[in-house]
Amino acid sequence: MAYVSINGEQYEKELLDLAKQHTTGQGEGKLSKDEVKALFASAQDGRGVTDTEKKTLAYIRQNFAFTDAAASDFDKAYAAL
């Protein structure tokens, strides 16, 4: 698993890359419900969601734009971790 350091904090590169991929290029630049589902599927790729993956998801929530429906889905999924 690869990591990236942002402001001295370590985050999972795969999750950040996925969020960036979904918010650049064509489209409105916001994460959609399907893309939120893909983020959580990626985070749950092992035995469970690690602390680094949780921290990365929280970073994504604070630093990326979401559609209203996606933001709601994200918050519910994150609370269930």
PyMOL commands that place a pseudoatom at each C-alpha (Angstrom):
pseudoatom trace, name=CA, resn=MET, resi=1, chain=A, elem=C, hetatm=0, pos=[0.000, 0.000, 0.000]
pseudoatom trace, name=CA, resn=ALA, resi=2, chain=A, elem=C, hetatm=0, pos=[1.373, 3.390, -0.989]
pseudoatom trace, name=CA, resn=TYR, resi=3, chain=A, elem=C, hetatm=0, pos=[1.083, 6.502, 1.120]
pseudoatom trace, name=CA, resn=VAL, resi=4, chain=A, elem=C, hetatm=0, pos=[1.399, 10.212, 0.527]
pseudoatom trace, name=CA, resn=SER, resi=5, chain=A, elem=C, hetatm=0, pos=[2.306, 12.863, 3.072]
pseudoatom trace, name=CA, resn=ILE, resi=6, chain=A, elem=C, hetatm=0, pos=[0.283, 16.086, 3.204]
pseudoatom trace, name=CA, resn=ASN, resi=7, chain=A, elem=C, hetatm=0, pos=[1.214, 18.701, 5.788]
pseudoatom trace, name=CA, resn=GLY, resi=8, chain=A, elem=C, hetatm=0, pos=[3.074, 16.062, 7.774]
pseudoatom trace, name=CA, resn=GLU, resi=9, chain=A, elem=C, hetatm=0, pos=[0.126, 13.633, 7.864]
pseudoatom trace, name=CA, resn=GLN, resi=10, chain=A, elem=C, hetatm=0, pos=[0.156, 10.279, 6.096]
pseudoatom trace, name=CA, resn=TYR, resi=11, chain=A, elem=C, hetatm=0, pos=[-2.766, 9.361, 3.810]
pseudoatom trace, name=CA, resn=GLU, resi=12, chain=A, elem=C, hetatm=0, pos=[-3.501, 6.442, 1.502]
pseudoatom trace, name=CA, resn=LYS, resi=13, chain=A, elem=C, hetatm=0, pos=[-2.461, 7.324, -2.038]
pseudoatom trace, name=CA, resn=GLU, resi=14, chain=A, elem=C, hetatm=0, pos=[-4.960, 5.006, -3.741]
pseudoatom trace, name=CA, resn=LEU, resi=15, chain=A, elem=C, hetatm=0, pos=[-7.972, 6.694, -2.111]
pseudoatom trace, name=CA, resn=LEU, resi=16, chain=A, elem=C, hetatm=0, pos=[-6.681, 10.187, -2.857]
pseudoatom trace, name=CA, resn=ASP, resi=17, chain=A, elem=C, hetatm=0, pos=[-5.948, 9.242, -6.468]
pseudoatom trace, name=CA, resn=LEU, resi=18, chain=A, elem=C, hetatm=0, pos=[-9.445, 7.825, -6.838]
pseudoatom trace, name=CA, resn=ALA, resi=19, chain=A, elem=C, hetatm=0, pos=[-11.022, 11.019, -5.471]
pseudoatom trace, name=CA, resn=LYS, resi=20, chain=A, elem=C, hetatm=0, pos=[-8.863, 13.164, -7.773]
pseudoatom trace, name=CA, resn=GLN, resi=21, chain=A, elem=C, hetatm=0, pos=[-9.715, 10.979, -10.771]
pseudoatom trace, name=CA, resn=HIS, resi=22, chain=A, elem=C, hetatm=0, pos=[-13.429, 11.439, -10.131]
pseudoatom trace, name=CA, resn=THR, resi=23, chain=A, elem=C, hetatm=0, pos=[-13.216, 15.214, -9.749]
pseudoatom trace, name=CA, resn=THR, resi=24, chain=A, elem=C, hetatm=0, pos=[-11.044, 16.112, -12.732]
pseudoatom trace, name=CA, resn=GLY, resi=25, chain=A, elem=C, hetatm=0, pos=[-11.737, 15.960, -16.442]
pseudoatom trace, name=CA, resn=GLN, resi=26, chain=A, elem=C, hetatm=0, pos=[-15.300, 15.864, -17.713]
pseudoatom trace, name=CA, resn=GLY, resi=27, chain=A, elem=C, hetatm=0, pos=[-18.239, 16.401, -15.400]
pseudoatom trace, name=CA, resn=GLU, resi=28, chain=A, elem=C, hetatm=0, pos=[-19.060, 18.875, -12.683]
pseudoatom trace, name=CA, resn=GLY, resi=29, chain=A, elem=C, hetatm=0, pos=[-15.981, 18.283, -10.544]
pseudoatom trace, name=CA, resn=LYS, resi=30, chain=A, elem=C, hetatm=0, pos=[-17.956, 16.836, -7.651]
pseudoatom trace, name=CA, resn=LEU, resi=31, chain=A, elem=C, hetatm=0, pos=[-17.997, 13.319, -6.252]
pseudoatom trace, name=CA, resn=SER, resi=32, chain=A, elem=C, hetatm=0, pos=[-21.248, 11.498, -7.040]
pseudoatom trace, name=CA, resn=LYS, resi=33, chain=A, elem=C, hetatm=0, pos=[-23.083, 8.762, -5.146]
pseudoatom trace, name=CA, resn=ASP, resi=34, chain=A, elem=C, hetatm=0, pos=[-21.485, 6.035, -7.296]
pseudoatom trace, name=CA, resn=GLU, resi=35, chain=A, elem=C, hetatm=0, pos=[-18.051, 7.534, -6.777]
pseudoatom trace, name=CA, resn=VAL, resi=36, chain=A, elem=C, hetatm=0, pos=[-18.561, 7.637, -3.005]
pseudoatom trace, name=CA, resn=LYS, resi=37, chain=A, elem=C, hetatm=0, pos=[-19.519, 3.968, -3.185]
pseudoatom trace, name=CA, resn=ALA, resi=38, chain=A, elem=C, hetatm=0, pos=[-16.277, 3.286, -5.080]
pseudoatom trace, name=CA, resn=LEU, resi=39, chain=A, elem=C, hetatm=0, pos=[-14.236, 5.145, -2.427]
pseudoatom trace, name=CA, resn=PHE, resi=40, chain=A, elem=C, hetatm=0, pos=[-15.670, 3.072, 0.403]
pseudoatom trace, name=CA, resn=ALA, resi=41, chain=A, elem=C, hetatm=0, pos=[-15.260, -0.152, -1.593]
pseudoatom trace, name=CA, resn=SER, resi=42, chain=A, elem=C, hetatm=0, pos=[-11.597, 0.713, -2.075]
pseudoatom trace, name=CA, resn=ALA, resi=43, chain=A, elem=C, hetatm=0, pos=[-11.164, 1.494, 1.625]
pseudoatom trace, name=CA, resn=GLN, resi=44, chain=A, elem=C, hetatm=0, pos=[-12.731, -1.850, 2.560]
pseudoatom trace, name=CA, resn=ASP, resi=45, chain=A, elem=C, hetatm=0, pos=[-10.396, -3.852, 0.328]
pseudoatom trace, name=CA, resn=GLY, resi=46, chain=A, elem=C, hetatm=0, pos=[-8.664, -5.658, 3.180]
pseudoatom trace, name=CA, resn=ARG, resi=47, chain=A, elem=C, hetatm=0, pos=[-9.704, -7.068, 6.527]
pseudoatom trace, name=CA, resn=GLY, resi=48, chain=A, elem=C, hetatm=0, pos=[-11.307, -3.774, 7.427]
pseudoatom trace, name=CA, resn=VAL, resi=49, chain=A, elem=C, hetatm=0, pos=[-10.831, -0.053, 7.161]
pseudoatom trace, name=CA, resn=THR, resi=50, chain=A, elem=C, hetatm=0, pos=[-7.523, 0.999, 8.685]
pseudoatom trace, name=CA, resn=ASP, resi=51, chain=A, elem=C, hetatm=0, pos=[-6.980, 4.158, 10.703]
pseudoatom trace, name=CA, resn=THR, resi=52, chain=A, elem=C, hetatm=0, pos=[-5.032, 5.626, 7.773]
pseudoatom trace, name=CA, resn=GLU, resi=53, chain=A, elem=C, hetatm=0, pos=[-7.916, 4.861, 5.411]
pseudoatom trace, name=CA, resn=LYS, resi=54, chain=A, elem=C, hetatm=0, pos=[-10.383, 6.503, 7.830]
pseudoatom trace, name=CA, resn=LYS, resi=55, chain=A, elem=C, hetatm=0, pos=[-8.154, 9.564, 8.093]
pseudoatom trace, name=CA, resn=THR, resi=56, chain=A, elem=C, hetatm=0, pos=[-7.864, 9.666, 4.290]
pseudoatom trace, name=CA, resn=LEU, resi=57, chain=A, elem=C, hetatm=0, pos=[-11.633, 9.461, 3.881]
pseudoatom trace, name=CA, resn=ALA, resi=58, chain=A, elem=C, hetatm=0, pos=[-12.052, 12.319, 6.389]
pseudoatom trace, name=CA, resn=TYR, resi=59, chain=A, elem=C, hetatm=0, pos=[-9.490, 14.346, 4.417]
pseudoatom trace, name=CA, resn=ILE, resi=60, chain=A, elem=C, hetatm=0, pos=[-11.393, 13.685, 1.190]
pseudoatom trace, name=CA, resn=ARG, resi=61, chain=A, elem=C, hetatm=0, pos=[-14.654, 14.773, 2.815]
pseudoatom trace, name=CA, resn=GLN, resi=62, chain=A, elem=C, hetatm=0, pos=[-13.112, 18.060, 3.929]
pseudoatom trace, name=CA, resn=ASN, resi=63, chain=A, elem=C, hetatm=0, pos=[-11.158, 18.841, 0.765]
pseudoatom trace, name=CA, resn=PHE, resi=64, chain=A, elem=C, hetatm=0, pos=[-13.229, 17.606, -2.173]
pseudoatom trace, name=CA, resn=ALA, resi=65, chain=A, elem=C, hetatm=0, pos=[-16.591, 18.732, -3.523]
pseudoatom trace, name=CA, resn=PHE, resi=66, chain=A, elem=C, hetatm=0, pos=[-19.589, 16.394, -3.355]
pseudoatom trace, name=CA, resn=THR, resi=67, chain=A, elem=C, hetatm=0, pos=[-23.078, 16.459, -4.776]
pseudoatom trace, name=CA, resn=ASP, resi=68, chain=A, elem=C, hetatm=0, pos=[-25.652, 16.851, -1.989]
pseudoatom trace, name=CA, resn=ALA, resi=69, chain=A, elem=C, hetatm=0, pos=[-26.793, 13.238, -2.308]
pseudoatom trace, name=CA, resn=ALA, resi=70, chain=A, elem=C, hetatm=0, pos=[-23.210, 11.970, -2.344]
pseudoatom trace, name=CA, resn=ALA, resi=71, chain=A, elem=C, hetatm=0, pos=[-22.324, 14.027, 0.736]
pseudoatom trace, name=CA, resn=SER, resi=72, chain=A, elem=C, hetatm=0, pos=[-25.227, 12.461, 2.599]
pseudoatom trace, name=CA, resn=ASP, resi=73, chain=A, elem=C, hetatm=0, pos=[-24.216, 8.943, 1.514]
pseudoatom trace, name=CA, resn=PHE, resi=74, chain=A, elem=C, hetatm=0, pos=[-20.601, 9.623, 2.462]
pseudoatom trace, name=CA, resn=ASP, resi=75, chain=A, elem=C, hetatm=0, pos=[-21.518, 10.867, 5.936]
pseudoatom trace, name=CA, resn=LYS, resi=76, chain=A, elem=C, hetatm=0, pos=[-23.730, 7.843, 6.592]
pseudoatom trace, name=CA, resn=ALA, resi=77, chain=A, elem=C, hetatm=0, pos=[-21.088, 5.377, 5.371]
pseudoatom trace, name=CA, resn=TYR, resi=78, chain=A, elem=C, hetatm=0, pos=[-18.324, 7.089, 7.340]
pseudoatom trace, name=CA, resn=ALA, resi=79, chain=A, elem=C, hetatm=0, pos=[-20.390, 7.086, 10.537]
pseudoatom trace, name=CA, resn=ALA, resi=80, chain=A, elem=C, hetatm=0, pos=[-20.917, 3.324, 10.122]
pseudoatom trace, name=CA, resn=LEU, resi=81, chain=A, elem=C, hetatm=0, pos=[-17.165, 2.584, 10.050]
for i in range(1, 81): cmd.bond("trace and resi %d" % i, "trace and resi %d" % (i + 1))
show_as sticks, trace
zoom trace
